[in-house]
Amino acid sequence: MTAARRVLSIATLYPNSHTPRFGTFVARQMEALAARGDWEVTLINPIGIPPIAFGPYRALAHAVESGRENGVDVHRIRFPLLPRFGARLNPSAIGRAILPLARRLHAERPFDLVDAQFFFPDGPAAARIARALGLPLSIKARGADIHYWGSLPWARRAIVDAGKQATGMLAVSQALAADMAALGLPQGSITVHYTGLDRARFHPLGRANARQYLAGMPGLHIHPGHRLLAAVGALIPRKGQSLVIEALARIEGTDLVLVGAGPDEASLRRLSSSLGVADRVHFLGNIDHDLLPVVLSAADAMVLPSSSEGLANAWIEALACGTPLVICDAGGAREVVRDASAGFVVERDVAEIAQAISALLKDAPSPDAVAANADRFSWEANARALADYYERLLTA
């Protein structure tokens, strides 16, 4: 039997005991790869902690714990963080913090490949580790690491330098791959790697049953008889929840549930009040992943007018639950919404968003037809593609 290959993956976004929903898609990907048996996965999760761990950083500092988690050897290690002002220092701080550990692990049992789960700050840090260990390098782009960080000249230089060192790169959509090439990354080294899906969790649960379950949740007062919209994503300007609320004000007899947390919550609440729809907008915060399929199955549409994306996991999860999408032409939107059975891709305009929502509320595709759009996504398929890609890097 051929010995398993070994990958050392570096991910700043990864679940921990303090933030268990943080980067779950990275964890599911690497767990699915480990479950195959042909790759052993060691993951280093650098966690930024200020010199004085104040506020939420105090609890986060206690989450810097290592162990074997669902088949993956996870090493959490802290690096010095300067909140708000130290972003350009993070790649070098991460590299310095994790290099001794990477050297020790490599000496104990050599790795075949170094992998970064995001282009910034993970990519430049992983590039340093790969150089030090003399190993091939892979870097994955997921969206904001290219669109946001790539818009800053100093970060773009670090991204391009790391990408030129990489043996191969991954993009979560064809559209993101094109954006990477436009940034100056070698197009011939980019492979599209679509996200996965927990098919046992995300599937149509029946709109009436799911709605009834939500109606029984304490503090959630959805109007009986109203239609329901869901918006799943961090409450930040890029995700466009304010546009959904403005569109809601034009649509009678409809409620909206916002799943996610973030700095925009206060302004979104004020907007809801000013438009007279506060009683129809429900803030759920970060919810347990087992509740998310219930929310999505209960909704008549999932509306997320993001200004930029790679390929949002929430899109695929909504479709798998039989819930059509109203999204904007960002990232891989048109790779997901290929026809009307998946919903609409619209301009980032309140009137167009409202019109698309109204069209779905009037004549929606069946949940089974919607869910069929997610048939090509699974964590098993994601892991199979990842293993094949890694193998190609080693034999190139």
N, C-alpha and C positions, 0 to 999 in steps of 0.2 A: 504494500500500500504506500502510495506517495505521501511524504510528509507534508503537512499543511504549511502553506506560506504564512508569513507573519507581517502584519501591517501595524505601524505606529501612527495613529491618527491624533490630530490636535484640533480641539474644538473649544472655543470660548463659550459657545452656546450649548449647554448640556444640562439635563435635569439634575437637581440635587435636593437634599432634604428640606431646604428653605424655599426653593422655587421648583417644585416637582413638575410643573408644566413647561419649564424653560427649555426650549430646544428638543422637545420630545421626538420630532421628526428625525433629528440626527441620531438619537438613541435607537429608534425603531430601525433605521437603516443599518446601523452597525450591528445591532442584535440579529437582524435577519441575515447579514453576511456571516456572522459567527456561527449561526445555526446551521449553515450549509456544511461546515466541517472542513472545507478546503482552505479556509483562511482563519488564522487566529488573530483576534483583534485586541490590541492594547490601545487604550485611549487616554491621553493626557488632557485634562480639563483645567486650563489656567483660570483662576478666579481673581479678579482685581479687588484688592482690599486697600483702602487708604492707610497711611502710617498710623493714624488714629481712627479706629473702626467706630464711627459714630452712626447713629440712626439705624437704617436698615442694614448697613454694612456689618453691624455687630452680630446680628443673627446670621448673616451670610458667612461670616468668619467661622462660625460653628459648623457650617455645612462643608468645610474643606476636609472631607473624609474620603478615604479610598477603599476599594473593595471590588469583589467580582460581582457584577450586576447583569443578570440575564445573559450569561455567556461572554460578557465583555469585561476585561480587566481595566478598571477605571482608576486612574490616579489623579486626584484633585490636588492642585498645588496653587498657592497664592502668589500673586505678583503685586508689586507696589503700584497703586493706582492714584492718579491725581484727578478726582472727579471734575468733569466739564472741561478742563483745560489741558489734560495730559494725553489726548488721543494720539498725537503724533509720536509720543514716547512709548506707547503700548507695545508695538511689535518688538522693539529691542528689549523692553522690560520683560516681556513674555519669554523671549529667546534666552535671556540670561537666567531666568528663573527655572526654566525646564531643561536646559541643556545638561546639567549634571545628572538629573534623573534619566534623561534619554540615553546618555553615555552608559550609565550603570546598567540599565535594562538591556541595552544592545550588547554589552559585554557578557551579560549572563546568558542571553539567548538572542542571537543576532536577528534583526529585522530584515525584511526584503525590500521594504518600501516605506517612505514617509508620506503622510497624507494630511492635507489641511481641509477642514470642513467649510471654511469661509475664506474669501480672498483677503479680507482685512478685518481685524489685525492678524488673523491666523496665518495667512499665506506667507508674508515676509518672515514671521517667526519660524514657520515650518521650513522655509528655505534655508535658514541658518542651521537648523538641526540636520537637514538633509546633507548640506555641505560638510558639516562636522563629522557625520557618520559615513560619508561617501556613498549615499544611497539615492536611488531615483526619487523624484518628487511628483506628487499629484496635488492639485488644488481645485476645489469645487467653488463655483460661483452660484449664489442663490438669489440675488436681486439687489438689495440695498447695498451690499458690499461693492457692487459695480456702479449702480446708479447714484448712490449718495457719496461714498468714499471716492469713487472714481471721478467725481466732479471737483474734488479738491486737489490742486496741483501737487502738493507734497505727498498726499496719499496715492494719487495716480502713479507717480514715479515709483513708489514702493511696490504697488500692485504690478506694474508692467515689468519691473526688474524681477520680481518673484516669478511671474508668468513665463518670462523668457528662460529662467532656470529650469522650470518644470518640464518633466518628461511628457506629461499630459495634463490636460485641464478638463473639468466637467462643467456643464451649464445645465440648469434645470429646464430650459426651454430653448427652442430654435431662436426665438427672438432675443433671448439673453446672450446666446452665442454670438449673434450679429452685433450686439452692443459691446461685447468683449473685444471683438475684432476691431470695431470702430475706435475703441480706447487705445489700440496699439498692441493688443495681445495676439500672438501667432495663431491665425485662424485654423491652420492645418493641424494644430495640436489640441483642438477643442472637440470634445464628444458630448452630445446631448444625453443627459441622464435624468429621465423623468422621475418624479416622486413616487412613493409607494402609498399603500392604503391598507388599513386594518379592515379587511372585508368581513371579519367576524363581528366587528363593532358597528361599522357603518353600512347600513342597508335600510330600505324603507321599513319603518315600524308601523305604518298606518297613521294617516294624518289625524283621524278622529281620536284614536287611542292616545297618540302623543299629545294632542291638544288637551285632552282630559287630564293627563298626568301633569302637564304644566299648570292647569287651572287649580290643581290641588296643592301647588307649592306655596308655602307661607310667604306672604309679602308680595306675591306676583299677581296683580289684579288685571289680567287681560280681559277686555270687555267681551262678554258672551255674545256670540254671533258675529264678531268682527273677524276679518281676515287677518293674517299674521305675516309679517316680514321679519327676517333675521339678518343681522350684520355681524359677522364674526371676524374680529381682528383687533389689534391693539388700538386704543383710543388716541390716535396721533393724526395730524393733519393729512399725511400722505394717504391714509385709508379712506378718507372722504365721508365719514359718518355724518358730518354737518350737511352734506348734500342729500343724504338719505332722509334726514329729518325735514329739510326744506321740501323735499318731494312728498313726504308723508302729509305735510300740511295741505297739499293739493288733492289728497285722496281721502275720501270719507270712508268711515266704517272699517278702518284698518289700524292695527297696532304694530309696534316695532319693538323687538328685543335686541339689545346690543350686548354681545358677548365679548368680553375683553376688558382690560383696564389700561389706564394711561393718563398722561398729563392733560388731555383734552376733556376729561370728564366734566369738570366744572363749567367750561364754556359750552359744552353740548347740552348740559342741563339748563343753562341760561337761555340758549337758543330755543330749546323745546318750550320753555315758559313764554318767551317773547312771541312765539308763533302760535301759542294757545294749544299745543299738543302734548303738554307735559304729562297728562293723564294717559296718553297713548304711547309714550316712550318708556321702556323698561330697561334699566341698567342691571345686568346680571353679574357683571364683573367676570373674573376668571373662574370658570366652573370646572367641575370634575369632568374628565374626558368621557366618562360613561354617560353623563347627562347631555353631552353635545349632540349625539345622534337623536336624542329625544327632541331637543330644540329644533334641529334641522328638519326632522321628519314632520314636526308640527307646523313648520312655516310653509307658506304658499310660494315664497321666493326668498333666495338669499341675495342681498343687495350689497355690493362692496365696490364703490367707484374709486378704486385706488388710482393714484397718479403714476405709480410705478410698482412693478412686481417682477419676480422671476416667473414662478408659477405657484400660486398660493395653494397650500394644502387644503385650506378651507373651501376652495372651489371644488376640489375633487371630493372632499367629504360630503359637501352639500349634494352634489350630483348623485353620489352613491346612496344617499338617503331619499332619492327621488325628488329633490327640490331644485327647480330650475334657477338659473343665475341671471342677474342683471349686473354686469361688470363693464369696465371701460377697457379700451384697447391698450392695455399695458402688459408688457412681458408676453407670456405665452397664452394670453386670453383667447386668441383665435385658434390656438392649438387645442384648446379645451372645448370652447363653444364653436363647434363646426357646423351646426345647423340649428334650426328652431327647437329641436327636441331638448337642447341643453339650455335654452334661454336666449338672451340678447347681449350683444356687445354694443355699447352706446357711447356717444360723446360724453365728456365729463361736464354735463350741463343738467341743471335741475329739471328743466322741462322735458328733456329726452329721457332722463331717468324715470320721471313720473309717468311718462307715456308708456315706457316699456313695462313698468310695474303694472299699470292698468291693463295692458294687453294680456299679461300673464294671469292676472286676477280674473279676467273675462274669459279667457280660453287657454287654459294651461295644458301642456302635454301630460300624459299619464305618468304617475311615479315610476312605473316600470320602464317606460320609454326614456325618461330622464336618467334613471339609474344605469341603463345600458351604456351611457356615455362614459361611465367609470369602469367598465369591464376590463379595460386594458391596464388598469393600475392595480398593483398589489406589492406588498413588501417582498414577496418571493421573487417576482419579476424584477424588482429594483435591485435586489441582492444578486440575482443571476447576472444582470447586466453589469453590475459593479465588479463582480469577480472576473468576468470576461475582460473588462476594460483593464483592471489591474494586471491580469496575465499578459495582455498585449504590451503593457508598459515594460514588463520584465523581459520580454522576448524581442523588443524592438531593436 
